[in-house]
């Protein structure tokens, strides 16, 4: 769920930045960097254990808290 939440936030902030031309460039870089970091972590864990996205209430809360 972390990956999905961060991906949605990254896309939303990018769309908002380009539609309003705000000064949120650093926020976009932080969100996309975190998304890539979690993607690499998920790919590594998928190679070891086989589960790519864990859908549970706890992981959703953790993803929102991380955001």
N, C-alpha and C positions, 0 to 999 in steps of 0.2 A: 504494500500500500504506500510505502514511502515514495517509491518511484512514481506512482501514478499521481500522488498529491503534489510532489515537486514538479512533475512535468506539466500538470495543469496550471500551477502557479507561474511557471516559467513562460508558458505560452500566453497566459493572460497578461503578465507584465510586459511581454514583448509587444503584444497587440496594443496595449494601452500606451506604451512608449511611442510607437510609430504613428498612432492615430492622434495623439495629443502633443507630440514632440516635447515631452517633459524632460526633466533632468534626472531620470531614474536609470541612467546607464549603469551605475554601480550595482543597483539592485538586480538588474537583469544579469549582469556578470556573476553575481553571487548565486542567484538561483540556478542559472545554467551550469555553473561549476559544481554546485551541490547535486544537481540532477545527473551530471556525468559521473560524479564520484559514487553515487548510489547505484548507477547503472553498472559500473565496473564491479562494485561489490556484489551485486545480484548475479552478474555473469560468472564471477568466481564461485559464489555459493551454488549456482546451478551446475557448474562443472563438478563440484564435490558431492552435492547431495541430491540434486535433481528437482528441487522446487524453486521456481523463478519468482513468482509473486505469491506472497502469503496474505490471504484475505481473512482478517479477523478483526474483532472490535478493538483489541489492544493495539494492533499495528496501525489501525486507522487513527486512534487517539495519539499514538506516538508520532505519526507523520504530521498530524496537525500541530502538535506541540513543537516539533522540530521546525515547522514552518514559521 
